[in-house]
Amino acid sequence: MNEKTRVYLAFSDEIVELTNNSYLRLIDINIGMPVAKNEFVEFSDTNGKRLSNSSFDAFPITLSFDIRSREQSMFDLVLQKTELRELFTREPEFYLIYSKEPGKKYRVVYDSIDDERKGAIYTRYTVNLEAIKGYSESIATTLTDFNLEEEWQFSQGLVAEDYKYTHQTSHFIIYNAGSFEIDPREHYLRIVLEGESEGNVTIFNKTTGDRFIYYPSLSTNLGQTLVLDGVIPKLNGVSCGINTNHGLINLVEGANEIEIQNITRVKSSWDFRFLYK
């Protein structure tokens, strides 16, 4: 593998560059293919079976690398093995990032480490991880400035159009460039709404038919801001679900036609990550 390939482990408190080690040589990184998880129903009077539900299961990620003794001694190889054990078991879950796909991250858990002595001062390690979500996700969110050379990639589904995720109109498109629907019951989605409404302000996804309705009046002039934080609607940070229809807004892959009704001087922002197979 190209020696310039870099691998990062993102923990809750810091990001560790695994390959920032002159004694380590990366051999290979293998991202497993999507693993389908299908459920079927069968009927006694019909042929075959019928698909009732389809999703994606966790998939393997494997890292292979050689480590050379820093002191050209067997004792240092033992110490390095201990350091690797501590590193990969530091937290139950963490993110894997690598420079061939710089805009993506994989939520992983540690499975095992295999080691093989390749000589007096070399050991080859194979680290087996599992991408537990069944998908990767963009490092940046949609409210991060688009930088195709760093946090975003063309391979992530970005197209030439300049899609926006903050709007001051009541009718617009929210583009989901990932390969999964954004479901606020499972995924990060934060919608912020400001404006002047005498009541029944509605966020309507015309593509999916989803509607969210906030029944009382809303006035940004009076310092009010409505936020849909996942499945929890909040007015100025206080849960206000009792004053809504308990609706959810999902975002399908591709273009979502959004209409915000019963409000003037409207401003909205839409923050989420793209999810990839």
Residue frames relative to the residue before (quaternion, step in Angstrom):
aa qw qx qy qz dx dy dz
M 1.0000 0.0000 0.0000 0.0000 0.00 0.00 0.00
N 0.6219 -0.5541 0.4047 0.3774 3.54 -1.11 0.74
E 0.4797 -0.7113 0.4406 0.2642 3.55 -0.80 1.08
K 0.6119 0.5663 -0.3514 0.4260 3.58 1.24 -0.33
T 0.4866 0.6544 -0.4435 0.3719 3.59 1.23 -0.17
R 0.1132 -0.8047 0.5823 0.0245 3.55 -0.81 1.05
V 0.1848 -0.7748 0.6002 0.0733 3.54 -1.10 0.82
Y 0.1004 -0.8000 0.5914 0.0115 3.55 -0.91 1.02
L 0.1852 -0.7326 0.6441 0.1189 3.53 -1.19 0.70
A 0.1563 -0.8103 0.5625 0.0512 3.56 -0.52 1.21
F 0.1088 -0.7947 0.5970 0.0159 3.55 -0.46 1.27
S 0.7209 -0.4579 0.2961 0.4277 3.57 -1.26 0.12
D 0.7914 0.3191 -0.1555 0.4976 3.59 1.09 -0.64
E 0.8140 0.0123 -0.0104 0.5807 3.61 1.20 -0.23
I 0.3630 -0.6835 0.5834 0.2465 3.53 -1.38 0.25
V 0.1618 -0.7911 0.5875 0.0532 3.55 -0.76 1.11
E 0.2579 -0.7475 0.5894 0.1650 3.58 -0.83 0.96
L 0.3518 -0.7698 0.4995 0.1846 3.55 -0.32 1.29
T 0.7369 0.4440 -0.2268 0.4565 3.57 0.95 -0.89
N 0.5223 0.6041 -0.4316 0.4194 3.60 1.24 0.13
N 0.5028 0.5993 -0.4120 0.4672 3.51 0.74 1.19
S 0.3538 -0.7762 0.4831 0.1974 3.58 -0.39 1.20
Y 0.6627 0.4922 -0.3040 0.4755 3.59 1.25 -0.28
L 0.6620 0.4767 -0.2935 0.4983 3.58 1.32 -0.06
R 0.0703 -0.7810 0.6201 0.0230 3.57 -0.96 0.93
L 0.3326 -0.7613 0.5276 0.1774 3.55 -0.56 1.20
I 0.2550 -0.7794 0.5593 0.1215 3.57 -0.81 1.05
D 0.7909 -0.1672 0.1738 0.5625 3.56 0.78 -1.01
I 0.0617 -0.7324 0.6715 0.0949 3.52 -1.33 0.46
N 0.0864 -0.8176 0.5692 -0.0088 3.54 -0.66 1.14
I 0.1731 -0.7688 0.6117 0.0698 3.55 -0.62 1.20
G 0.4088 -0.7451 0.4735 0.2312 3.57 -0.56 1.14
M 0.5510 -0.6049 0.4668 0.3357 3.55 -1.26 0.48
P 0.6458 -0.5122 0.3775 0.4221 3.61 -1.19 0.41
V 0.2354 -0.7596 0.5952 0.1158 3.55 -1.08 0.82
A 0.2992 -0.7804 0.5248 0.1614 3.57 -0.42 1.22
K 0.1057 -0.7580 0.6412 0.0570 3.53 -1.14 0.76
N 0.0208 0.8401 -0.5345 0.0900 3.53 -0.05 1.36
E 0.1593 -0.7580 0.6262 0.0893 3.53 -1.14 0.75
F 0.1295 -0.8096 0.5720 0.0242 3.54 -0.95 0.93
V 0.1970 -0.7134 0.6482 0.1792 3.51 -1.36 0.30
E 0.1848 -0.7784 0.5931 0.0907 3.54 -1.11 0.72
F 0.1757 -0.7710 0.6067 0.0813 3.55 -1.13 0.76
S 0.5421 -0.6755 0.3998 0.3000 3.53 -0.88 0.97
D 0.7575 0.3911 -0.2139 0.4770 3.60 1.05 -0.64
T 0.6771 0.4408 -0.3073 0.5027 3.61 1.22 0.36
N 0.5352 -0.6164 0.4739 0.3302 3.54 -1.28 0.38
G 0.8439 0.2035 -0.1381 0.4769 3.53 -1.17 0.65
K 0.4621 -0.6435 0.5227 0.3148 3.53 -1.14 -0.71
R 0.3728 -0.7355 0.5329 0.1901 3.54 -1.25 0.47
L 0.4507 -0.6848 0.5077 0.2648 3.56 -0.93 0.96
S 0.1489 -0.8141 0.5583 0.0576 3.58 -0.72 1.09
N 0.7991 -0.0331 0.0356 0.5992 3.58 1.13 -0.56
S 0.0451 -0.8008 0.5972 -0.0012 3.56 -1.01 0.82
S 0.1225 0.7667 -0.6205 0.1103 3.56 -0.92 0.96
F 0.4554 -0.6778 0.5013 0.2861 3.57 -1.28 -0.18
D 0.3396 -0.7511 0.5417 0.1646 3.53 -0.96 0.99
A 0.6911 -0.4323 0.3669 0.4481 3.55 -1.35 0.05
F 0.1250 -0.7860 0.6013 0.0708 3.57 -1.19 0.56
P 0.5497 -0.6586 0.4099 0.3101 3.61 -1.14 0.59
I 0.0908 -0.7270 0.6750 0.0876 3.51 -1.34 0.51
T 0.0897 -0.8175 0.5689 0.0053 3.57 -0.78 1.03
L 0.1360 -0.7634 0.6284 0.0614 3.54 -0.99 0.96
S 0.0441 -0.7789 0.6250 0.0254 3.58 -1.00 0.86
F 0.1661 0.7859 -0.5796 0.1373 3.56 -0.86 0.94
D 0.3671 -0.6919 0.5785 0.2278 3.52 -1.32 0.48
I 0.1077 -0.7630 0.6329 0.0757 3.54 -1.13 0.71
R 0.2293 -0.7697 0.5873 0.1008 3.52 -0.91 1.03
S 0.5632 -0.6099 0.4403 0.3419 3.56 -1.03 0.77
R 0.4381 -0.7028 0.4999 0.2534 3.56 -0.94 0.92
E 0.7754 0.2912 -0.1448 0.5413 3.56 1.16 -0.59
Q 0.4356 -0.7155 0.4328 0.3332 3.54 1.35 0.29
S 0.5703 0.5506 -0.4004 0.4596 3.53 0.91 1.00
M 0.5826 -0.5859 0.4421 0.3492 3.52 -1.21 0.59
F 0.6133 0.5695 -0.3523 0.4189 3.59 1.05 -0.70
D 0.6508 0.5023 -0.3243 0.4679 3.60 1.03 -0.70
L 0.6047 0.5450 -0.3573 0.4579 3.60 1.08 -0.63
V 0.6290 0.5181 -0.3261 0.4791 3.57 1.05 -0.74
L 0.6482 0.5143 -0.3117 0.4671 3.59 0.99 -0.83
Q 0.6580 0.5044 -0.3120 0.4639 3.59 0.95 -0.83
K 0.6115 0.5415 -0.3443 0.4629 3.57 1.07 -0.70
T 0.6406 0.5131 -0.3136 0.4775 3.57 1.01 -0.81
E 0.6476 0.5232 -0.3156 0.4553 3.59 0.98 -0.84
L 0.6490 0.5064 -0.3151 0.4724 3.59 1.01 -0.78
R 0.6243 0.5391 -0.3335 0.4565 3.55 0.99 -0.84
E 0.6725 0.4904 -0.2908 0.4719 3.58 0.93 -0.90
L 0.6538 0.5357 -0.3200 0.4281 3.59 0.95 -0.86
F 0.7643 0.3987 -0.2208 0.4563 3.58 0.70 -1.05
T 0.7085 0.3759 -0.2694 0.5330 3.61 1.23 -0.15
R 0.3048 0.7961 -0.4745 0.2194 3.56 1.28 0.32
E 0.7810 0.0198 0.0076 0.6242 3.58 1.02 -0.84
P 0.5974 -0.5929 0.3894 0.3741 3.62 -1.04 0.65
E 0.7869 0.0873 -0.0324 0.6101 3.58 1.09 -0.77
F 0.1055 0.7697 -0.6261 0.0660 3.56 -1.13 0.66
Y 0.4935 -0.6531 0.4850 0.3078 3.57 -1.31 0.08
L 0.2277 -0.7292 0.6296 0.1413 3.53 -1.18 0.74
I 0.0141 -0.7694 0.6380 -0.0278 3.56 -0.95 0.99
Y 0.0528 0.7993 -0.5986 -0.0041 3.60 -0.99 0.67
S 0.6413 -0.6369 0.3073 0.2979 3.49 -1.10 0.90
K 0.5640 0.5796 -0.4055 0.4261 3.62 1.17 -0.20
E 0.7490 0.1561 -0.1245 0.6317 3.58 1.27 -0.39
P 0.0628 -0.8857 0.4572 0.0511 3.58 0.67 1.09
G 0.6974 0.4827 -0.2891 0.4440 3.59 1.12 -0.43
K 0.6819 0.4769 -0.2786 0.4795 3.58 1.27 -0.02
K 0.0893 -0.7630 0.6341 0.0880 3.52 -1.30 0.39
Y 0.2539 -0.7588 0.5888 0.1142 3.54 -1.21 0.71
R 0.3175 -0.7216 0.5824 0.1982 3.57 -0.84 0.98
V 0.0161 0.8449 -0.5290 0.0785 3.58 -0.46 1.19
V 0.1917 -0.7053 0.6592 0.1768 3.49 -1.44 0.24
Y 0.5223 -0.6294 0.4839 0.3113 3.53 -1.20 0.59
D 0.1973 -0.7736 0.5933 0.1028 3.55 -1.03 0.88
S 0.7570 -0.2890 0.2348 0.5369 3.60 0.58 -1.11
I 0.2238 -0.7267 0.6253 0.1754 3.53 -1.39 0.22
D 0.1320 -0.7580 0.6350 0.0692 3.55 -0.93 0.98
D 0.0645 -0.8067 0.5869 0.0231 3.57 -0.93 0.84
E 0.0658 -0.7856 0.6152 -0.0050 3.55 -1.12 0.78
R 0.3815 -0.7169 0.5377 0.2267 3.56 -0.73 1.06
K 0.1742 -0.8057 0.5625 0.0637 3.57 -0.80 1.08
G 0.7824 -0.0859 0.0657 0.6133 3.56 1.29 0.05
A 0.7593 -0.3918 0.2569 0.4516 3.53 -1.27 -0.09
I 0.8229 0.1931 -0.0824 0.5279 3.58 1.00 -0.75
Y 0.6552 0.4719 -0.3258 0.4917 3.63 1.22 0.35
T 0.0220 -0.7525 0.6568 0.0418 3.54 -1.23 0.61
R 0.2373 -0.7464 0.6021 0.1549 3.58 -1.01 0.83
Y 0.1459 -0.7941 0.5886 0.0411 3.54 -0.87 1.05
T 0.0995 -0.7384 0.6629 0.0730 3.51 -1.19 0.72
V 0.1221 -0.8021 0.5840 0.0252 3.56 -0.51 1.24
N 0.1734 -0.7936 0.5801 0.0600 3.56 -0.72 1.12
L 0.0339 -0.7893 0.6119 -0.0386 3.53 -0.71 1.20
E 0.2414 -0.7484 0.5947 0.1669 3.55 -1.30 0.25
A 0.3069 -0.7350 0.5796 0.1722 3.57 -0.81 1.07
I 0.2391 -0.8686 0.4196 0.1109 3.51 0.13 1.37
K 0.6509 0.5310 -0.3379 0.4245 3.61 1.09 -0.47
G 0.4424 -0.6977 0.4586 0.3273 3.57 1.20 -0.39
Y 0.7636 0.1991 -0.1500 0.5956 3.57 1.30 0.20
S 0.3781 -0.6475 0.5856 0.3080 3.54 -1.35 0.11
E 0.2092 -0.7760 0.5810 0.1282 3.57 -1.25 0.29
S 0.5750 -0.5859 0.4346 0.3704 3.54 -1.15 0.56
I 0.5006 -0.6392 0.4916 0.3148 3.56 -1.06 0.77
A 0.7307 0.3757 -0.2131 0.5287 3.55 0.92 -0.94
T 0.3578 -0.6804 0.5841 0.2606 3.54 -1.29 0.35
T 0.6952 -0.5008 0.3222 0.4025 3.56 -1.27 0.24
L 0.6702 0.4671 -0.3130 0.4845 3.61 1.18 -0.29
T 0.4941 0.5907 -0.4512 0.4509 3.55 1.31 0.27
D 0.5529 -0.5988 0.4499 0.3652 3.60 -1.01 0.71
F 0.4482 -0.6990 0.4908 0.2636 3.57 -0.88 0.96
N 0.0834 0.7620 -0.6361 0.0885 3.55 -0.78 1.09
L 0.2584 -0.8294 0.4768 0.1344 3.56 -0.05 1.31
E 0.6508 0.5111 -0.3296 0.4546 3.59 1.18 -0.26
E 0.7656 0.3318 -0.1824 0.5200 3.58 1.18 -0.41
E 0.8587 0.1662 -0.0856 0.4771 3.58 0.01 -1.26
W 0.7502 0.3045 -0.1920 0.5547 3.59 1.19 -0.39
Q 0.1968 -0.7681 0.5999 0.1067 3.53 -1.29 0.48
F 0.5555 -0.5834 0.4603 0.3730 3.57 -1.14 0.55
S 0.6456 0.5424 -0.3231 0.4297 3.58 1.03 -0.75
Q 0.5947 0.5830 -0.3683 0.4133 3.57 1.23 -0.22
G 0.6518 -0.5494 0.3214 0.4122 3.59 1.19 0.25
L 0.4328 0.6857 -0.4788 0.3365 3.59 1.21 0.16
V 0.1703 -0.7933 0.5809 0.0644 3.55 -0.98 0.87
A 0.7379 -0.4692 0.2638 0.4071 3.53 -1.29 0.25
E 0.5936 0.5888 -0.3783 0.3973 3.59 1.03 -0.69
D 0.4059 -0.7081 0.5273 0.2364 3.52 -1.09 0.76
Y 0.0893 -0.8214 0.5627 0.0277 3.58 0.17 1.25
K 0.2344 -0.7803 0.5722 0.0935 3.52 -1.01 0.93
Y 0.2039 -0.7830 0.5778 0.1074 3.55 -1.19 0.60
T 0.6519 0.3217 -0.3418 0.5956 3.54 1.28 0.55
H 0.0226 -0.8205 0.5685 -0.0554 3.56 -0.85 1.01
Q 0.1765 -0.7618 0.6144 0.1052 3.52 -1.23 0.63
T 0.5821 0.4984 -0.3942 0.5072 3.53 1.15 0.76
S 0.5301 -0.6559 0.4462 0.2993 3.56 -1.26 0.32
H 0.7613 0.2653 -0.1683 0.5672 3.59 1.24 -0.13
F 0.2368 0.7730 -0.5427 0.2278 3.59 -0.62 1.12
I 0.4519 -0.6550 0.5345 0.2849 3.54 -1.38 0.05
I 0.1249 -0.7281 0.6676 0.0922 3.55 -1.10 0.83
Y 0.1860 -0.8220 0.5350 0.0587 3.55 -0.54 1.23
N 0.1728 -0.7612 0.6211 0.0700 3.53 -0.82 1.11
A 0.1873 -0.8365 0.5104 0.0678 3.57 -0.20 1.32
G 0.5334 0.6340 -0.4092 0.3822 3.60 1.24 0.06
S 0.5096 -0.6381 0.4813 0.3186 3.55 -1.31 -0.15
F 0.6727 0.3970 -0.3037 0.5455 3.57 1.28 0.42
E 0.5213 -0.5902 0.5134 0.3410 3.54 -1.24 0.51
I 0.3538 -0.6954 0.5793 0.2360 3.57 -1.11 0.71
D 0.0448 -0.7854 0.6162 -0.0383 3.54 -0.58 1.24
P 0.3817 -0.7670 0.4588 0.2356 3.64 -0.41 1.14
R 0.5634 0.5788 -0.3995 0.4335 3.61 1.21 -0.18
E 0.7773 0.3052 -0.1515 0.5289 3.58 1.20 -0.50
H 0.7995 0.2945 -0.1018 0.5135 3.57 1.05 -0.80
Y 0.5998 -0.5641 0.4340 0.3657 3.53 -1.28 0.45
L 0.2041 0.7380 -0.6234 0.1585 3.57 -0.86 1.05
R 0.0236 0.7970 -0.6000 0.0648 3.56 -0.71 1.11
I 0.0530 -0.7911 0.6088 -0.0288 3.54 -0.60 1.24
V 0.1103 -0.7865 0.6068 0.0331 3.57 -0.80 1.05
L 0.0703 -0.8126 0.5784 -0.0158 3.56 -0.81 1.08
E 0.0023 0.7739 -0.6326 0.0313 3.54 -0.97 0.99
G 0.3889 0.7121 -0.5301 0.2462 3.57 -1.21 0.49
E 0.5032 -0.6254 0.5059 0.3157 3.53 -1.36 -0.27
S 0.1168 0.7942 -0.5823 0.1287 3.56 -0.62 1.17
E 0.3702 -0.7215 0.5434 0.2168 3.56 -1.04 0.82
G 0.7531 -0.3248 0.1836 0.5420 3.57 1.29 0.00
N 0.8181 0.2592 -0.2150 0.4662 3.53 -1.30 0.50
V 0.1922 0.7655 -0.5851 0.1861 3.58 0.93 0.82
T 0.1144 -0.8240 0.5548 -0.0137 3.54 -0.82 1.09
I 0.1740 -0.7218 0.6590 0.1202 3.54 -1.06 0.86
F 0.0398 -0.8242 0.5622 -0.0542 3.55 -0.50 1.23
N 0.1747 -0.7425 0.6393 0.0970 3.56 -0.77 1.10
K 0.2687 -0.8080 0.5059 0.1377 3.56 -0.16 1.30
T 0.5934 0.5791 -0.3613 0.4266 3.59 1.19 -0.44
T 0.7861 0.3036 -0.1482 0.5175 3.58 0.95 -0.88
G 0.4491 -0.6765 0.4608 0.3581 3.57 1.17 -0.55
D 0.4556 0.6902 -0.4500 0.3370 3.61 1.26 0.04
R 0.0443 -0.7852 0.6175 0.0134 3.56 -1.09 0.82
F 0.0784 -0.7364 0.6688 0.0651 3.51 -1.13 0.78
I 0.0649 -0.8046 0.5902 -0.0068 3.58 -0.80 1.07
Y 0.1239 -0.7436 0.6536 0.0671 3.55 -1.00 0.95
Y 0.3572 -0.8166 0.4208 0.1689 3.55 -0.37 1.29
P 0.6959 0.4655 -0.3188 0.4443 3.69 0.78 -0.81
S 0.6482 -0.4786 0.4021 0.4348 3.54 -1.33 0.03
L 0.1515 -0.7633 0.6229 0.0808 3.54 -1.29 0.48
S 0.0657 0.8102 -0.5773 0.0770 3.59 -0.79 0.99
T 0.2989 -0.7456 0.5727 0.1638 3.53 -0.60 1.17
N 0.5724 0.5886 -0.3743 0.4310 3.59 1.16 -0.54
L 0.7026 0.4057 -0.2446 0.5309 3.56 1.22 -0.56
G 0.6278 -0.5891 0.3207 0.3949 3.57 1.25 0.34
Q 0.5173 0.6563 -0.4109 0.3646 3.60 1.20 0.35
T 0.0112 -0.7677 0.6406 -0.0141 3.55 -1.09 0.86
L 0.2242 -0.7697 0.5875 0.1099 3.56 -0.90 0.98
V 0.0499 -0.8027 0.5941 -0.0169 3.56 -0.81 1.05
L 0.1812 -0.7230 0.6547 0.1254 3.55 -1.02 0.88
D 0.0511 -0.8116 0.5806 -0.0407 3.54 -0.22 1.35
G 0.7704 -0.1542 0.0613 0.6156 3.55 0.19 1.28
V 0.7904 -0.2391 0.2045 0.5257 3.57 -0.65 -1.12
I 0.6482 0.5357 -0.3044 0.4475 3.60 1.27 -0.12
P 0.2047 -0.7660 0.5954 0.1295 3.61 -0.61 1.09
K 0.0634 -0.8040 0.5912 -0.0042 3.56 -0.98 0.90
L 0.1862 -0.7351 0.6407 0.1199 3.54 -1.11 0.79
N 0.8236 -0.1174 0.0137 0.5547 3.55 -0.48 1.25
G 0.7551 -0.4244 0.1990 0.4583 3.55 0.96 0.94
V 0.6570 0.4812 -0.3043 0.4942 3.59 1.29 -0.12
S 0.5224 -0.6548 0.4475 0.3131 3.57 -0.83 1.00
C 0.0329 -0.8183 0.5731 -0.0311 3.56 -0.86 1.01
G 0.2077 0.8336 -0.4917 0.1420 3.57 1.17 0.51
I 0.5950 0.5915 -0.3595 0.4085 3.58 1.10 -0.65
N 0.7123 0.4323 -0.2414 0.4974 3.58 1.22 -0.52
T 0.6393 0.4986 -0.3251 0.4868 3.58 1.24 0.43
N 0.5681 -0.5712 0.4589 0.3747 3.54 -1.33 -0.01
H 0.4442 -0.7105 0.4226 0.3454 3.59 1.37 0.11
G 0.3496 0.7537 -0.4852 0.2724 3.56 1.15 0.58
L 0.2534 -0.7441 0.6001 0.1480 3.54 -1.27 0.50
I 0.2699 -0.7391 0.5944 0.1660 3.55 -1.18 0.64
N 0.1087 -0.7758 0.6208 0.0307 3.55 -0.66 1.18
L 0.2271 -0.7612 0.5929 0.1322 3.57 -1.20 0.56
V 0.2669 -0.7824 0.5425 0.1493 3.57 -0.44 1.20
E 0.6561 -0.4828 0.3930 0.4266 3.55 -1.30 0.23
G 0.7665 0.3144 -0.2529 0.4996 3.57 -0.91 0.91
A 0.7922 -0.3240 0.2383 0.4589 3.55 -1.22 -0.59
N 0.0993 -0.7562 0.6453 0.0440 3.54 -1.05 0.91
E 0.2614 -0.7746 0.5596 0.1361 3.57 -0.63 1.15
I 0.0956 -0.8264 0.5549 -0.0091 3.55 -0.47 1.26
E 0.0239 -0.7681 0.6397 0.0130 3.55 -1.08 0.81
I 0.1491 -0.7715 0.6138 0.0758 3.58 -0.87 0.97
Q 0.1518 -0.8410 0.5193 0.0070 3.53 -0.51 1.26
N 0.8360 0.2406 -0.1852 0.4571 3.53 -1.35 0.48
I 0.6517 0.4556 -0.3306 0.5083 3.57 0.92 0.89
T 0.1757 -0.7586 0.6180 0.1084 3.57 -1.16 0.67
R 0.8028 0.2368 -0.2079 0.5061 3.55 -1.32 0.36
V 0.2183 0.8382 -0.4721 0.1638 3.52 1.13 0.75
K 0.0251 0.7491 -0.6618 0.0158 3.50 -1.22 0.72
S 0.0436 0.8049 -0.5896 0.0510 3.58 -0.84 0.94
S 0.1119 -0.7603 0.6345 0.0833 3.54 -1.27 0.52
W 0.1854 -0.7886 0.5851 0.0361 3.53 -1.11 0.87
D 0.0027 -0.8254 0.5611 -0.0625 3.55 -0.43 1.23
F 0.2736 0.7333 -0.5855 0.2114 3.58 -0.76 1.07
R 0.4262 -0.6658 0.5434 0.2825 3.55 -1.35 0.10
F 0.4377 -0.6492 0.5461 0.2980 3.53 -1.22 0.51
L 0.2200 -0.7761 0.5839 0.0912 3.57 -1.04 0.87
Y 0.1233 -0.8329 0.5395 -0.0059 3.57 -0.89 1.01
K 0.4901 -0.6389 0.5128 0.2977 3.54 -1.16 0.71
